[in-house]
Amino acid sequence: MVKHLRICALFFHSLFILPLAQADQWDWVPRGALSTDQQSQLNQYCHGSYLDGWQARDTSGTDLSADSIVRDEKGLIHLQGKAQIAQSGSILSANSIKGVPGQYYNADGNVSLRRKGQLVRSSSAYVSNTDAAPTEFIDAKFISHQTGARLEAKSLLQDKSGIIFIQEGFFTTCEPDSDSWKLYGSAIELNTISGFGTARHVQIRLSDIPVFYVPWLRFPIDNRRQTGFLFPRFGFSTKDGLSLSTPFYWNIAANYDATITPQLIQNKGEGIDLEFRHLSPYGNTSYEQSSFFDNDEGEQTLLKLKSDQAFNQYFSAGLLLEDNPTQDKYPEANSTSIGEKDNYERSAYFAFNNGNFNNKITYRTYYTPDNSLDKPFEWVPRIDSSYRFATHYLDYSLAAQYTDFYDPDENNFDGQRLVFNQDLQFNFSNTWGSLTPGVLTKYRDYNLHAYTTDTDSTTSVEHVSGYLDAKIVFERSLLMSSNDQWRQTLEPRLSYLNAPFEDQDLIPNFDASLPTMTYSQAFSHQRFSGNDRIGDTEQVTLGLESRLYDANNNERWTFKAGQLFYLEDRYVGISGVTDENIIVDDSKRSDLLTSASYNGDRYNLTSNLNYDLDNDNVALAQITAKMEPVDDVKVNLSYLYTINNTDPDNNAKQASIGTIFPISQHWSMFSQYTYDFLKQDAIRQVSGLGYENCCIKVSLSYQDWLNDDSKFDRGIFLQFILRSLSTAGRANEETSIANDYWNQGKVGY
């Protein structure tokens, strides 16, 4: 392994030694010679910019200039010494030029042909102004100022339509002082009309080292979509051997396209992925399929069809169909957005929205490949309707919902549920505080069927709760320095909620859940999420918030601390019997709930801490920090601690540190180490090396991680992008600091 990494490092080193060259011939201006505005448009890795020297002419005729101008007896014009022919759309310059005005010119010695956005230089040239023959340059150099496309060729031909033919040359978008990548070809055609190029006997060279060969290649030269092969993705591991995928993009029409991706894993098998996209006047539709034929398991397939259409400002509709027809088998290689799931959704909706009045009907079922799993409830259908009326003093909202739940297993219960929620609140507020009393009413009606007893039943519940929210805002100025005045707020908050006990023995649990207690949740007006259980409580929540604003009114620091105090015991739980004589929760107070955040120029911090004062221990700790202590040095820190959850499987105690450290202007190292204190082992280790300049980005990393099957996996991942051409290589699908460095191939971090 060490030997292989050493070889890769030597390869990287030889790959990106940048030769310096004089670039005046390319209309290239170094960064230091550009104006401040021009420099601001460059990214940190670019050393300069192309500046178009074209100047438009007011006249439409032809101007000739030279040290000597002679017309011979055959009508040929001979220009000797600093020869120049200027027309409305071009300027031809050379040591000597001869030809027939309006038909053709032969130019020799230091030839240059300049048009708006283009410059061609060569040793000699034949410039045609008719359709009889194309323009030809010998030992040519060509630059497009707008796209940065640069090429050199033994022979360059350009016809009247603008199509460029290159014999024995190369194409690149790298800067003149950098040849990080070049596309060599025995014959290259650049079609500026259609926006793509084709090449024969193609070599992709990185710093003149051939790394890829193909007999024929079609590639884009601008941002327009083109049919053709995309660059392959590849990888290698000792377990699976060589892995290779070769995506083919099919630009079928202006409003629909497809990507077909053959997959090969040497020791596993082969497969094919398909993505089809359609754009209508109303919205998007996509179909995806991933199929892999495993040597041991046979076919593995996933399917997905998704469509969202907005017919006008009022009506919209959509559908989602997911499927796993190969019975709980998942493709070993998969380049689509379809992931491995326990339940695959099949749903459709229709919506009508008119301002504050919103309506939606949804029909949703699931396919569960593993028959041993409990299948979720299906909606056959669900109808949602809501309305809101708000003024300065009054805020009223109504939400109604009807759901016909179906249990596919038919081994427990299902039925219909009707929900009405109304929230009426009065707002009294000004710049220094607010007072908001409110009433929340809930109505539930059920028609249920029990499969265990094959009986039907009905039940309903009505509930009214009241609340009062209050906040006061204190503010003061802070003089941080003689010219830096900040502003601090101090905001005490109080919330009172009275939700009386209501017997709910006959109320089932279709979608109720207990939310994680956080500072924000402490000020909620209901204990449970979902529309089934109505939590009983009488509680007071006290909170204190403070914010710091800088001189530009940017929020820098935010501190929050709060706690719930329960005035009554709770008798309603997330499930089970509700009895006014059986206490579910008798705690008198919640954990102390705190949070802090900082948004700065050099680092950002987000943290949450719940402290159990009764048992004197930490119940929840979440800390995430992203720092840039000096330019281009990135440090990501995170810590997660959650203990004594309802589900012990969700307990976590992990710490992680990730760094991106620049070695030079273009080279960076990145690493990550994540340790799980419960497993007493490192669950992720990443070490990598990256290179980036104005036209190429490369990363090579070694990663060792704990996968979803609780088994350790490892691999070496190489990924690179040739800017303005394509992306190649393979990245790990697991999230890590390597993804942060790569940043979807964008310039910079």
Salt bridges, closest charged atoms under 4 A:
ASP27 OD2 - ARG114 NH1 2.53
ASP27 OD2 - HIS145 NE2 2.87
ASP52 OD1 - HIS145 ND1 3.85
ASP63 OD2 - ARG57 NH2 2.92
ASP72 OD2 - HIS78 NE2 3.01
GLU175 OE1 - HIS47 ND1 3.79
ASP177 OD2 - HIS47 ND1 3.20
ASP179 OD1 - ARG150 NH2 3.08
ASP179 OD2 - LYS182 NZ 3.32
ASP222 OD2 - ARG224 NH2 2.69
ASP257 OD2 - ARG225 NH1 2.86
ASP257 OD2 - ARG277 NH2 2.74
ASP308 OD2 - LYS306 NZ 2.51
GLU322 OE2 - LYS341 NZ 2.84
ASP323 OD1 - ARG346 NH2 2.77
ASP395 OD2 - ARG388 NH2 2.52
ASP409 OD1 - LYS375 NZ 3.34
ASP454 OD1 - HIS449 NE2 3.49
ASP456 OD1 - HIS449 ND1 2.58
ASP469 OD2 - HIS525 NE2 2.94
GLU475 OE1 - ARG487 NH1 3.15
GLU491 OE1 - ARG547 NH1 3.10
ASP511 OD2 - ARG382 NH2 3.55
ASP511 OD1 - ARG417 NH1 3.12
ASP532 OD1 - ARG417 NH1 3.00
ASP536 OD1 - ARG527 NH1 2.95
GLU545 OE2 - ARG493 NH1 3.06
GLU545 OE1 - ARG547 NH1 2.97
ASP550 OD2 - ARG556 NE 3.00
GLU555 OE1 - ARG547 NE 3.89
ASP569 OD1 - LYS588 NZ 3.41
ASP585 OD1 - ARG570 NH2 3.12
ASP601 OD2 - ARG556 NH2 3.57
ASP614 OD1 - ARG589 NH2 3.10
GLU628 OE1 - LYS634 NZ 3.28
ASP631 OD1 - ARG602 NH2 2.94
ASP676 OD2 - LYS679 NZ 3.97
GLU692 OE1 - LYS697 NZ 3.58
GLU692 OE2 - ARG723 NH2 2.92
ASP704 OD2 - ARG714 NE 3.29
GLU734 OE1 - ARG684 NH2 3.62
